[in-house]
Amino acid sequence: MQKTCRLPTEFKGADESPLLPDSEVASFKRRAIMSVGSKALSLSILLNLSFALYLSFFCFPLSQSQSRGRFMDLGLYSPASEHVEHVPYVFKMAFLDDTSPYQGWPDDEKDQLWQDMYSKGMAVRIDEESANRLINKTEHAPVVGMEHDYVVGLDVFHQLHCLNMIRQSIYPKRYNSSIIRQDGTIDFLAWSHLDHCIEAIRESLTCSADVSAVPYRWHPETKIAEPDIRSVHVCRNFTKIRDWAFERFVPMTSKRMHVEDGVVVDYSGAGRDPELVLAQKLANPGAHWNKTVHDL
């Protein structure tokens, strides 16, 4: 069904008499026209551009078949957007007896829960039509039998990977995740990975900018007002997105596989592995990096 557009009503001010005599008003108008001519032209261009954008977004919407999957919340195209379902969800307090299965001291069961959130979501197969609609172009899936399709990751799974890295860093013995070497110096490579993850999550949080209202509750027994994060949010159904992505998992065994002329080419033996070279460089950052356990 075609959407009907209602244009903004033009604002009209009150019809007031001028405060200056007619002759002075005419002179003032001539001077004003000369002084603001260029500004008026610029303003006119800006208003027309804004009006054109308004028309394109709200007055001439795409048909259902055209718009399906094209925008995600009026954002960039994602092949997963047509699988987004918005659902109400009440956040937990995440303290004491109001916690989730992902919380608490780590064990094998919790580790598996975390892995199950993102392990197959950073390499997802999409078809050529979807790939052509991406604003950021991607590569063919470097797996025999999938080489005519393309591969992408969904950013939510990278954020979860990063969050799990930070979680594991709290328990260095269990996960061998300490950034502190035996001599007390800070491992630059391990530290820089965590630093990257913190920044990636910060960017994701500020990008999505959840504006769900968090109410304050007055506690009569303790005479204090506290924010109650157990409030209703409107969330994307993560399970549905994860299932869609996991069903399209691309089992990439090496980042050095590349599709050329429809054939998967393995560059594993061609020179030194660039990732190992970078890791060695980061492992020895030079004299400028002298952080120790005493700097924490």
C-alpha positions as CSV (number, residue, x, y, z in Angstrom):
1,M,0.0,0.0,0.0
2,Q,1.4,3.4,-1.0
3,K,2.2,5.7,1.9
4,T,0.4,9.1,1.9
5,C,2.7,12.0,2.7
6,R,1.6,14.9,4.7
7,L,3.9,17.9,4.2
8,P,4.8,20.2,7.1
9,T,2.4,23.1,7.7
10,E,4.0,26.4,6.9
11,F,4.5,28.6,9.9
12,K,2.8,32.0,9.7
13,G,3.5,34.7,12.1
14,A,1.1,37.4,13.4
15,D,0.3,40.3,11.1
16,E,1.7,43.2,13.0
17,S,2.1,46.9,12.0
18,P,5.7,48.1,11.6
19,L,7.2,50.1,14.5
20,L,9.1,52.5,12.1
21,P,7.7,55.2,9.8
22,D,7.0,54.0,6.2
23,S,10.0,55.9,4.7
24,E,12.4,54.4,7.2
25,V,10.9,51.0,6.7
26,A,11.5,51.2,3.0
27,S,15.1,52.3,3.4
28,F,15.7,49.6,6.0
29,K,14.3,47.0,3.7
30,R,16.6,48.0,0.8
31,R,19.7,47.9,3.1
32,A,18.6,44.5,4.5
33,I,18.1,43.0,1.1
34,M,21.6,44.0,0.0
35,S,23.3,42.7,3.2
36,V,21.5,39.4,3.5
37,G,21.3,38.5,-0.2
38,S,24.1,35.9,-0.1
39,K,22.9,34.5,3.2
40,A,19.4,34.1,1.8
41,L,20.7,32.2,-1.2
42,S,22.7,29.9,1.0
43,L,19.7,29.4,3.3
44,S,17.4,28.7,0.3
45,I,19.8,26.0,-1.0
46,L,20.0,24.4,2.4
47,L,16.2,24.4,2.9
48,N,15.6,23.0,-0.5
49,L,18.1,20.2,0.1
50,S,16.5,19.4,3.5
51,F,13.1,19.4,1.8
52,A,14.3,17.0,-0.9
53,L,15.7,14.7,1.7
54,Y,12.4,14.8,3.6
55,L,10.5,13.9,0.5
56,S,12.8,11.1,-0.4
57,F,12.6,9.5,3.0
58,F,8.9,10.1,4.0
59,C,6.9,11.0,0.9
60,F,8.2,8.5,-1.6
61,P,8.9,5.3,0.4
62,L,10.1,2.1,-1.2
63,S,7.7,-0.6,-2.0
64,Q,7.7,-3.6,0.4
65,S,9.8,-5.7,-1.9
66,Q,12.3,-2.8,-2.5
67,S,12.6,-1.9,1.2
68,R,12.9,-5.4,2.6
69,G,16.4,-5.7,4.1
70,R,17.5,-2.4,2.6
71,F,17.6,-0.3,5.8
72,M,18.1,-1.3,9.4
73,D,16.4,1.4,11.5
74,L,17.0,3.8,8.6
75,G,20.6,2.9,8.6
76,L,22.9,0.9,6.3
77,Y,21.8,-2.2,4.5
78,S,22.4,-5.5,6.2
79,P,21.5,-8.9,4.9
80,A,20.2,-9.8,8.4
81,S,17.9,-6.8,8.7
82,E,14.8,-8.6,7.4
83,H,15.3,-11.1,10.2
84,V,15.2,-8.5,12.9
85,E,12.3,-8.8,15.3
86,H,11.7,-6.2,18.0
87,V,10.6,-7.6,21.4
88,P,10.0,-6.2,24.9
89,Y,12.5,-7.3,27.4
90,V,13.1,-6.5,31.1
91,F,16.7,-6.2,32.1
92,K,18.0,-7.9,35.2
93,M,19.5,-6.1,38.1
94,A,22.5,-8.4,37.7
95,F,23.2,-8.4,41.5
96,L,22.6,-11.0,44.2
97,D,19.6,-13.2,43.4
98,D,18.6,-11.3,40.2
99,T,21.3,-12.6,37.8
100,S,21.6,-14.4,34.5
101,P,23.3,-17.8,33.6
102,Y,26.1,-15.8,32.0
103,Q,27.1,-14.3,35.3
104,G,29.0,-15.8,38.3
105,W,32.3,-17.5,38.8
106,P,33.4,-19.2,35.5
107,D,32.9,-22.9,34.9
108,D,32.7,-25.1,31.8
109,E,29.0,-24.6,31.4
110,K,29.2,-20.8,31.5
111,D,32.1,-20.9,29.1
112,Q,30.0,-22.8,26.6
113,L,27.1,-20.4,27.0
114,W,29.4,-17.5,26.1
115,Q,30.8,-19.4,23.1
116,D,27.3,-20.3,21.9
117,M,26.5,-16.6,21.6
118,Y,29.0,-15.7,18.9
119,S,31.2,-18.6,17.8
120,K,29.7,-19.0,14.3
121,G,28.6,-15.4,13.7
122,M,31.8,-13.7,12.5
123,A,31.8,-15.6,9.2
124,V,28.4,-15.6,7.6
125,R,27.6,-16.7,4.0
126,I,25.5,-14.3,1.8
127,D,24.6,-14.4,-1.9
128,E,25.8,-12.2,-4.6
129,E,22.7,-10.0,-4.7
130,S,23.1,-9.2,-1.0
131,A,26.9,-8.6,-1.4
132,N,26.3,-6.1,-4.2
133,R,24.0,-4.1,-1.9
134,L,26.6,-3.7,0.8
135,I,28.1,-0.2,1.0
136,N,31.3,-1.8,2.3
137,K,32.3,-4.4,-0.2
138,T,33.3,-7.9,0.9
139,E,35.1,-11.0,-0.4
140,H,34.0,-14.4,-1.7
141,A,33.7,-17.1,0.8
142,P,37.1,-18.9,0.6
143,V,35.7,-22.4,1.0
144,V,35.3,-25.0,-1.7
145,G,31.6,-25.3,-2.5
146,M,30.9,-21.8,-1.3
147,E,33.3,-19.9,-3.5
148,H,30.5,-18.3,-5.6
149,D,28.9,-16.8,-2.4
150,Y,30.3,-14.1,-0.2
151,V,31.3,-13.8,3.5
152,V,30.6,-11.2,6.1
153,G,30.5,-10.9,9.9
154,L,27.8,-9.3,11.9
155,D,29.2,-6.7,14.3
156,V,27.2,-7.9,17.3
157,F,29.2,-11.1,17.4
158,H,32.5,-9.3,17.3
159,Q,31.3,-7.2,20.3
160,L,30.4,-10.4,22.2
161,H,33.8,-11.9,21.4
162,C,35.4,-8.8,22.8
163,L,33.2,-8.8,25.9
164,N,34.1,-12.4,26.5
165,M,37.8,-11.5,26.2
166,I,37.4,-8.9,28.9
167,R,35.5,-11.4,31.1
168,Q,38.3,-13.9,30.7
169,S,40.9,-11.3,31.6
170,I,39.5,-11.2,35.1
171,Y,40.5,-14.9,35.6
172,P,44.0,-15.1,34.2
173,K,44.9,-18.5,35.7
174,R,41.8,-20.2,34.2
175,Y,42.1,-18.7,30.8
176,N,45.9,-18.0,30.6
177,S,44.8,-14.4,30.0
178,S,47.1,-12.4,32.2
179,I,48.6,-9.2,30.7
180,I,51.4,-9.4,33.3
181,R,54.6,-11.3,32.4
182,Q,56.6,-13.3,35.0
183,D,59.1,-10.4,35.2
184,G,56.3,-8.0,36.1
185,T,56.3,-6.2,32.7
186,I,53.0,-5.7,30.8
187,D,52.6,-7.8,27.7
188,F,51.9,-5.2,25.0
189,L,50.2,-7.7,22.6
190,A,47.8,-9.0,25.3
191,W,47.1,-5.5,26.6
192,S,46.5,-4.0,23.1
193,H,43.9,-6.7,22.3
194,L,42.0,-5.8,25.4
195,D,42.4,-2.1,24.7
196,H,41.0,-2.7,21.2
197,C,38.0,-4.7,22.6
198,I,37.2,-1.9,25.2
199,E,37.1,0.7,22.4
200,A,35.1,-1.5,20.1
201,I,32.4,-2.0,22.8
202,R,32.5,1.7,23.6
203,E,31.9,2.6,20.0
204,S,29.1,0.1,19.8
205,L,27.3,1.4,22.9
206,T,27.5,5.0,21.8
207,C,26.5,4.1,18.3
208,S,23.3,2.3,19.4
209,A,22.8,4.7,22.3
210,D,20.0,2.9,24.1
211,V,17.6,5.6,25.4
212,S,15.4,3.4,27.4
213,A,14.3,5.3,30.5
214,V,15.7,3.9,33.8
215,P,13.3,4.9,36.7
216,Y,14.3,5.8,40.2
217,R,12.8,4.0,43.2
218,W,12.4,5.3,46.7
219,H,13.2,2.7,49.4
220,P,11.3,3.7,52.5
221,E,13.2,1.3,54.8
222,T,16.6,2.7,53.9
223,K,15.4,6.2,52.9
224,I,17.3,6.3,49.7
225,A,16.5,6.7,46.0
226,E,18.2,4.3,43.6
227,P,18.0,3.8,39.8
228,D,16.3,0.6,39.0
229,I,17.7,-0.9,35.8
230,R,15.0,-3.6,35.8
231,S,13.1,-1.6,33.3
232,V,11.4,-2.5,30.0
233,H,13.5,-2.2,26.9
234,V,12.7,-2.8,23.2
235,C,15.3,-5.2,22.0
236,R,16.1,-7.0,18.8
237,N,15.4,-10.7,19.1
238,F,19.0,-11.9,19.5
239,T,18.2,-15.6,19.3
240,K,16.5,-15.1,15.9
241,I,19.5,-13.1,14.5
242,R,22.0,-15.7,15.9
243,D,20.1,-18.6,14.4
244,W,20.0,-17.0,11.0
245,A,23.7,-16.3,11.1
246,F,24.8,-19.7,12.5
247,E,22.8,-21.5,9.7
248,R,25.0,-19.6,7.2
249,F,28.3,-20.2,9.0
250,V,31.4,-20.2,6.7
251,P,34.0,-22.7,8.1
252,M,37.1,-20.6,7.2
253,T,40.1,-22.6,8.1
254,S,42.6,-20.0,7.2
255,K,42.6,-16.2,6.5
256,R,45.1,-16.8,3.8
257,M,42.6,-18.5,1.4
258,H,41.3,-16.3,-1.4
259,V,38.9,-16.8,-4.3
260,E,40.4,-15.9,-7.7
261,D,38.5,-16.4,-11.0
262,G,36.1,-18.7,-9.1
263,V,38.8,-20.9,-7.6
264,V,39.9,-21.0,-4.0
265,V,43.7,-20.3,-3.8
266,D,45.7,-21.1,-0.7
267,Y,48.5,-18.6,0.2
268,S,49.5,-20.3,3.4
269,G,53.0,-21.1,2.2
270,A,53.6,-17.9,0.4
271,G,56.0,-16.0,2.6
272,R,55.6,-15.3,6.3
273,D,52.2,-15.1,7.7
274,P,51.3,-11.4,8.0
275,E,49.4,-12.0,11.2
276,L,52.5,-13.6,12.8
277,V,54.7,-10.8,11.6
278,L,52.3,-8.3,13.2
279,A,52.1,-10.3,16.4
280,Q,55.9,-10.4,16.7
281,K,56.0,-6.7,16.1
282,L,53.5,-6.0,18.8
283,A,55.2,-8.4,21.2
284,N,58.3,-6.2,21.0
285,P,57.0,-2.7,20.8
286,G,60.3,-1.1,21.6
287,A,61.8,1.1,24.3
288,H,58.8,3.5,24.4
289,W,56.7,0.7,26.0
290,N,57.9,0.2,29.6
291,K,54.8,-0.5,31.6
292,T,55.0,-2.8,34.6
293,V,52.7,-4.3,37.2
294,H,53.3,-1.2,39.3
295,D,51.7,1.0,36.7
296,L,48.3,-0.8,37.0
